[in-house]
Amino acid sequence: MNTEKLKSELRGCYVTVPTPFLDEDGFSINEKALRSHVRFLVDAGLNEDYATFLAAGAAGDFSTMTLAERIRVAEIVVDEVAGAAPVAMGAQTTSTLEVRKLARAAKAAGAKFIQVSCPFYFSHTEGDFEEFVREAAEAEPDIGLIIYNTFWTSSNISFAMVERLAEIPGVVGLKWAAPRTDAMEFEDVTSHFSERFTVIDNNLLFSSSAMPALGAKAFEVHNCNFWPEWGIKLVDEVRSQNYAEICRMLVEEAKPFYKLWVEIERDFTSGDGYLDKLCMELVGLPSSRCRPPTRDIREKYRGAALEMLKAIGAPRVETAGGA
């Protein structure tokens, strides 16, 4: 494994691709719509200079799909991207046996990375998680591992645990989120480990995490799914070290999306990717609801999402009939 090469490829926007489903009994994967959406993202300029695509992650409904469906989604995304950008495959699971299968399947599909988190449901120890990651790395030595700290669903990854994960050569990325406390856990880990890993900011702190003192090189933002040009501009501003403009973009153009997401999460349903999908529909892209138990938000929140998109200046709203 060329660790440095993999780290260099894991830069820019970390695009969490939603999985579209057919609106029929069983909610089968809409492969045609998935291909169309990936093609839209690539054609808009989200190539290897600007993005890594995540297939079958949380926004891709991994938790409601079978193992075969998750692998199929990754195969489709890799095929449609056609080498224009690297692809990561979501490999979150409660089973070590399954994470080994997912690592091998990701490599066979042509993905460069898998994304793994500490197994959920049980409160696993750090020793459990270290063994879990080592098993994934051993199962497919040529796949890069991205560690995702999903502290809200499982055990929080401590600084000491990150140090232990840094000893595993296959771990090349750290998708970092941390609780906001006075101890500044996000900044502590990012500043110490940004040379060892490609740090993906999952806390929306881009205007500070991109600074040399912290050194994050990749950024997860859902706006890319309905506004890929926003992600391209973000990366260009990071490269120009225009941190004031990055802050403006976050406050004026990203925050309204996330505020509506939090409202939906609080008042109506839970999951991931549902607001991405509604916004995609409102700009004329193929989309769908999420699989249950996440409820369909489209009727209840269509008006609020439309007003949000207009307020932030998202393109294609009017031409898609969002009046």
N, C-alpha and C positions, 0 to 999 in steps of 0.2 A: 504494500500500500504506500502510495506517495501522499503522506499526510499533509505536507505543505501545499501540494497542488489542490487537494480536496478543500482545504481551508480557504484557499484563494478563490475557489469556485463558489463558495458559499458566502456570497456578498450581495448587498443591495436589498431589494424587497423580497421578503419571504411571503410568497403568495399562497394563501390557504384556499385551494380550489374547492368550491362547493360541489357536491354530487347531486345532479338533477335526477328526479324520479318521474315516472309516468303517473299521472293522476288516475289511477285505477286500482282495483283490489290487488294488494301485494306490493304496490309501489315499486315496481321493477326499475332498475337503473335505466335511465334514458341515455343510451350510449351516443346517439346522434347529437343530443343537446350538449352532452359533456364535450364531445369533440368540437362542436361549434364554439363553445365558450373558450376552450383552450386556444383555439385558432384565433379568436378575437383578441385574446390577451397577447399572444405572440405577435400578431400583425400590428397591434398597437405599439409595439416596441419593447415589450417585456422579454428581452432576450438575455443571453448570458452576461451581458454588461450591466444588467439592471435587476435580475431576478433569479430566484430559485423557486420552483413550484412544489408545493406540498400536496400530494394526492392522498385521499382517504385519511385526512386528519380529522380533528374535531368538527371543523366547519364542513368537512366532507362526510359527516354522519357515520364515522367509523363505528360508533357504539351501537348502531342499529343494523350493521351489515354483517353478513357471514364472512368467514375467512376467505372463501372463494371470491366473494363480491369485492372485498377490499383489494385483493390481488388484481382482479379484473380492472378495477378503476385505475390502479397504478399502471397497468399495461396500456390502457387507453391514453392516459396522460403522457406517458413516455412516447408512445407512438405518434401522437398528434403534435407534441412539442418538436419531435424529429431532430433532436440535437441542438435546437436553438438556445436552450437553457437547461441547466441541471434540474433533476427531479428528485425530491425526497418522498418516501412513502411512510405514512403513519403506521407505527408498529406498537402503539400502546395496547397493552393486554394485561390480564391478571395471571397469565400462564407463562412460565419459562419455556416450556415445550413449544408454545405457540410463537413466542418471540423469535425462537430459533428458526421456525418455519418461515416467518415473515421476513427475516433477514435473508434467507436463501432465495425466497420468492422475489424480493426486491432486486437482488442482484440479477436474477434470471430475467426479470422484466426490463432491465436496463436502467434502473434507478441508481443514483450515485450515493444516496443517503437513506437511512431510516431514522425516524423520530421516536424516541422511547421516553417513557416516564416511569416513576416508581409505581409499581402495581397498586391498584386502588382496591377498595372495599375493606380489606384488612389493613391495619396499621403496621406495615412492614418495617423492620429495622433497617438501618443503613447497611448492615452486613448482608441482609437479604437483597437489597437493591444492588450492591456492588457485585454480588454473585450473578444476579440477573443480567446486568450489563456485560459482564465478562462472558457469560454464556452466549449472548447475542453476538459479541465480537468474535468469539471462537467459531460460531456457526458459519459465519461468512466474513473471513478476514479482509476481503477487498471492498467491503461496504463501509462508508463513513457513518458513524453514530452521532446523532444530535440528541443531547440530553435536555429534556424539557421539564422544568421545575413546576409541576402542576400541584402546588402546595394546597390548593383549595379542594382537591379530591383525594390526596394521599399525603404521605409524610413529606414535610418540608426538607429540602436538601440543604444541609449545613455547609459552612465554609470548609470544615474538615472533610466532609464527604466530597466536595468538589476537588479538594487536594488529592483524594484517593482516586477519583475518576480520571484525574489528569495523568495518572500512571498507566492508564490503558491506552495504547497507541491508536486504537481504532476510533476513539472518541475525538471528534474534530470540531464539533459545534456545541454550544451551550445556549439553548433558548431560555433566556433568563427572565424570570419574574420573581418578585419577592414581596412580602408584606411591607407596607410603608410604616416604618417605625423610626425613632430617633437614632437607632443603631446604623441606619443607612445600609441595610443588607444588599440592596441592589448595587449601589455604588462600590461597596466593599469588594464584592466578588468580581464585578466587571473590571474595576481598575487593576485587580491583582492577576486576572486570568485572561485578559484580552489578547495577550501574545500567545498563550498556549492554545486557546480555542478561538474560533470565530464566534463572537458573542452576538446573538440575535436578541435585540431589545423587544421584550414582550410586555413592557410596562408603560409604553407610550411616553418615554422620557427622551425622545430622539434628539431634541435640541441640546441636551447635556450629554447623553450617552455617546453621541457621535464625536464629541470633543476628544482631542488626543489624551487627556488625562484619564478618560474612561476607555475609549477605543473600541466601542461597538462597531461592527462592520455590516450588520444586517438588521432589518427592521420589519416586524410584522405589523401590517396595517390592512384592515379589511377593505378600505376604500378602493384598493387596486381592482377588485372584482367588478366594480361598476364604473371606475374612473382610472384606468391604468396610467393615463398621462400624469395623474397626481403622484403616483409612485415614481415615475421617471423623473419628475421635477424634484421630488424629495431627494433622490439619490444625487442628482446634479447639485443641489444645494449643499448636501453633505460634502461632496467633493470640493465645492467652492468654499467650504467652512463658513457658510452664511447662516449662522445659528439663529440670528434674529428672524430671518425669513422662515426657517424651519419651525420656530416657535409660533409664528403667525399662522402658518399652515395648519399646525396642530390645533390651535385654539379656534380658528375661524372655519376650518374646513373638515377637520377630523372630529373634534369634540362633539358637534351636533349629532353625528352618526352614533357615537358611543353613548351619548346621553339618552337617545331614543332606545338604543339596545338595552341599557340598564332599566329604563322604564318598562319595556316589554318583559324583561327578565323578572322584574319585581312584581308586576301586576297581572301577567297573563300566562306566560309559558317559559320553560327553560330549555337550554340546549346550546347550539352554536350554528352560525351560518344562516339563520332564518332571515335576519335583516339584510345580509348580503344578497340573498335570493330575491327578496322583494325589491330591493333597489335595482338589481339586474333586470328584473321584469319591467320596471318603470323606465329604464333607458333602452328598452327594446331587445334585451338579450334573452335567450332561452333560459327558463328557470322552472321552479316547482316549489312546493312546500317541502319541509323536512319530514322525515318519517316520524310517526308517533313513537313514543309518547309526547314529543314536541308537537304542540298544536299548530294548526295552520293560522298564521298571523295575517294573511293577505287581505281579507275583507276588513278586519278590525283596524289595521294600522296602515292601510294604503294611503289615506289622506295625509296622515302625519308624516309618512315617509316621503311622499311627494313634495310636501312643503319643505321638508328638511333638504331634499336634493336641490330644490330651487334656491333655497337660502344660501347654500354653500357654493352654488354656481356649477354644479355637476353638468357636464355636457350631455347632449343627446336626449334630455328629458322632453323638451318640446317636440322634437322630431319623432319621438317614439309615441306621441299621443298623450303625454303626461300633462294635460292642461287642467 
